[in-house]
Amino acid sequence: MALSAMLLSAVPGVILAEESRSAQTEIVSNKNVAIEVLVEGKGPAVVLLPSQGRDSYGDYDVLSKTLAAGGFKVLRPQPRGIGKSVGPMKGVDLYDFAQDVANVIDALGDGRAVVAGHAYGHFVARMTATRYPEKVRGVVVAAGSASDTAERNPLVWWAPDFAGNLSLPDEQRLAALKGAFFAKGHDASGWLKGWYPEVTAMQSEKPVPRKIWWAAGTAPILEIIPEEDPFKPRDRWDELRKQFGERVTTVTVANASHALMPEQPAAVAEAISKWAHDLPK
C-alpha cells in the first residue's frame, strides 16, 4: 500500500464525551472470561482498543459515532476489570488479551475486522493480527510509540505511570498529562479520571517480547501519528514504513499528542474510514 502522509488539523480543543448512551451493550463470554462490548452502527467491523489502564467509553465516543455514521460496525471491548468485563487478571498477557479480541470478532464482527489500537492498545491489536491473521483485515496503530522510546526518553516512557497513579497529587498527574499526552493549549484535566490501576498492573505484569507481535503478522497497517507526540519523535515517523514497506500507510495528525482520541477524533475517524474502505474484504 503506498505511503500517504496527510496533515489533518482542526480547531484547537479537546472533546471529552460522556459514556455513550446510544451504543448497544453486548457480553461476549468464553469459559471464565466475559467481555463487555459497546456496539454501534452497521457494516464492516472496526474494533477500538483503549490505551493502558483506560476504558473505551468516553475517550472513544465521538470517534465511534463518526465511524458508525460512515458505514462501520464499531465494537468497543472493555479490558478485563473494567465495566462488566471479568476474567483472570493475574498471570495473563498479550496472548490472552488477543484471544479476548478474537472472541469479540467472532461473536459480533462476522469473524473479520479492522483492529485499531490506541497507544498500549496497538500492542493488543498487533498481537491479534499475529495470532489470528484470518480474523484481521488490517491493524491501526494510533499514537504508537517508537521502538526505542523507552531507551531514548525514559521520562516520557514512564509518564503513564505518573498520570494513572491515583495516589499522587493531581498537580503531579496533570503535569505528566500535559507533558506527554496533550498538545499545547489543550485542557488535559479531563484525563485525571478514567484510570484503572488494577488493569494497568494486569497489562504490564507479563510483557511479551516485541519481536513476537511488532510486525502484526502480515496485515496491512495504518499508522496514525500525532504530530506533537513525544512517544513518536519526528525522526521515527518512517520507522514502520522502513521495516514493513508497502503494507504500511502513514497519516500524521496536527494539533494532537499522545492522547489523540479526545483531541482530534474527526481526523482519526477520517483516516481510518478512508483506509479501511479500501481494504480487501
N, C-alpha and C positions, 0 to 999 in steps of 0.2 A: 504494500500500500504506500503510495507516495507521501512524502513528508509534507505536512501542512502546518504552517505557523501563522495563526490568526491572533491578532491583538484585539481583544474584546474589552470594552470599557463600559462603565455605567455610572450613574450619578452616585457620588460618594455616600456611603451609609451601610448599615448592617441590618438585615432582616432577621429578626428573631421571632419566629412564629410560635404560637402555642401548639400543643399537641393537636394533630389532625382530628377534626370532628367528622369529616366526610369519608375517611378511609374505613373500609370494612376490616374487621379483625378476624383472623383465622389462626387456628392452632395446628401445627404440624407435629405429630408425635411419632417417635421411633424408639422402641424399647424404653429406656429410662430417661429419655430426653423429650421435652416438649418445647417447641419454639413458637413464640407469638409472632405473627406476621401481619403488618398493615398492608392492605391491598387496595390499589386504586387503578382505574382505567381498564381498557381492553386493548389487546394487540400483542405483539411480541413482548416477551417478558424482559424486564430490566430489574436486577436485584441491586439494592443500595445497601452497602455495608458501612457502618459508622467507624469513627476513629477510636483510638484506645480509651477504654474506660467510659465511653459515652454511648448514649442510646441513639436510635434513628427516628425519634419523634420530631420535635420542633425544629431541630437543625436542618432537617431534610424536607420539611413540609412544603415549602414553596417549590423546591426542585421537583418533588414527587408530583405535585399538582400540575406543574408545567409539562412534565414528560407525559403524564396521563392524558392531558389535553392534546398532546401531539401524536397520540395513537399508540401508546405503550401501556402494557400492564405492569405497573410498578409494584415491586414486592420489597417490603422493608422488614426483614427479620431482626428481632431483638436478640442481642447476645444472651447467652445463659446468665441468669442472675438479674436480668432487667425485665420489668413488667411481669408478664405471665410466663416468660421463658425460664425453664428449670432443667436441671441436669447436673451431672458431676462437675464440680468446679475446682477440684484438686487433681493434679496429675494428668491434666489434659493439655492439648497443644493444637497447632495449626491443622494437623490431620483430623482431629475431632471437629474443629470449627468448620473445616471444609466439608466434612460429612454432613453437618447441620445444614449448610447451604445447599448441598446436593439434594438432600431430602426435601427442602423447600422447593427447589426447581422441579423435582419430580411431582410433588403434590399440587403445586399451584402455577407452575410455569410451563406446563405441557412438555416437560422433560428437557427443555433447552432455553438458555437465557444469556443475555449480556450480564456480566457481573461487574459492578462498579464499586471499588473500594476507596474510601477516603482516608488518607494518612495510614494509620495502622490497618485499616480495613483492606488496603491493597495487598497486604501480606496474605490475608484470607482469600481474597479474590484470585491471586496468582496460584495459591496452593489448590484452590478448587479447580482451576484450569489444568494444573499439573496432574491432579489425581483423577479428574473426571472430564477428560477432554471432549467426550461425546455430549456433555451437557452444557458446554460453554461456547457460545457463539463468538465471544470476544471479551476482553478484560479492559476495564477503565481504571487507570492508575491516576487518582486525583490527589494532588498535593503529596505525592510520594517523595520520600527523601532520596538523596543521592546515596550511592552505595558506601561512600566513605564519610558521611556526615558525622557519625559518632567520633571518628578519629580527628577530623578537621575542626569540628566545632562542638566539643562536649557540652558547653554551656547551653547551646541550643538543643542538643540531643536530649538533655535531661529536663528541659523546660516543662514537658507534660507532667513529670512527676511533681514539680512545684505547683503547677496550675491545678492539678487534680488532688492535691493533698489538702483535705478539708480541715486538718488540724493547724494549718498555717494561717496567719492573719490574712485577711482579704487583700491588704495592701501588697503583700509579697506575691500572692497568687495573681493579682491583677498586673503586677509588673512583669511576670512571666508571660501572661497572655498578650500584653502589649508588645513585648519584645520579640516573641516568637510566633504568635498566632494571627495577629490582626494588623492590617495595613495602617499606615499613618493616617490619623484623622478618623478612624473607625472606633466606635464605642465597644470595648471588649468586656464590659461589666456583665453582660448577659450570660457570658460563659463561666461566671463564677458558680453557676448552677449547672446541673446536668451531668455531674461526675459520679461514678460508681467505683469506689476504691477496691471493693472485693472483685469486681470484674477486671480492673486493671491488674490486680495480683494474679488472677487466673490467666490472663492473656500473656503475662510475662514470666510465668513460673517455669515453663519448659520451652525455651527457644528452639526452633528448628533451624538448622544451618541454612543460610541464604542460598547456597548453591542448589538446594533441592527445589526451591519454589521460585527463584528470581526470574527465570525465563518464562514463567506462565505457560509451560508446555510449549505448544506451537500455535497458540491462539493469537489472533490479531490483537494488538494493544493500542488503545488510545491513551496517551499521557496528557493530562491537563495540568499545566504548571502555573501556579500563581506567581506573578512577576516579582512580588516582594517576599517570597517565601524563603527564609534563611535555611530551611532544610534542603533546599534545592538551589544552590547559588548558580548564577548565570553561566559560569564556566562548566557546569554539569548538565545544562539543558539538553545537550545532544548525546548524553550518555547511553540511553536505551537505543537510540537510533544507530549509534555506532556498533552496539552489541548485537542487535537483532534485525537490523536492516529494514527492508520494505514492509515488514508486518507492523511497524510502529508508525503511528500518526501522532504528531505533537501539536498541541494547541496551548498558547500562552494566554493568560487572563490578566488584564491590567487591573490595578486598584484592588488587589487582593493579596492575602498572605496565607499562612498555613491553614487557618480555619476555613477559608474559601467558601464553604456552602452557605453560611449566613451572610457572607459579604457579597457574592456575585452569583446567586442561584440561577438567574436568567441566562447568563453567559455559559454556565456549566450545562444547563439544560440544552441550550442551542448546540454546543459542541457534541454532547452525547447523541442528541437526536440526529444531527446530520451524519455522523459517523455510523451509528447503529442502523439507520435506514439503508445504508449502502452495503451492509454485511450480507454474506450468503445466509440464507435461511437454515 
